[in-house]
Amino acid sequence: MPNKRYTAEFKKHVVETMHEEGLSYRETDRRFDLPNRISAKWERIYLEEGPEGFGVERRGRGST
């Protein structure tokens, strides 16, 4: 499904499950039926900004 929206709580659950079970990005995406490599993006946000980073709206191009 294109442009599917995921809640911040779901993203947090995905990243924490990936860390707890030692899953690869591919395994994580397949397990939660996610688009290719989105778990890698979510993990980067989680590690850089913490779970609060999922509440920030990220659409369009970044500012320069």
Buried (B, 14 or more C-beta within 10 A) or exposed (E): EEEEEBEEEBBBEBBEBBEEEEBEBEEBBEBBEBEEEBBBEBBEBBEEEEBEBBEEEEEEEEEE
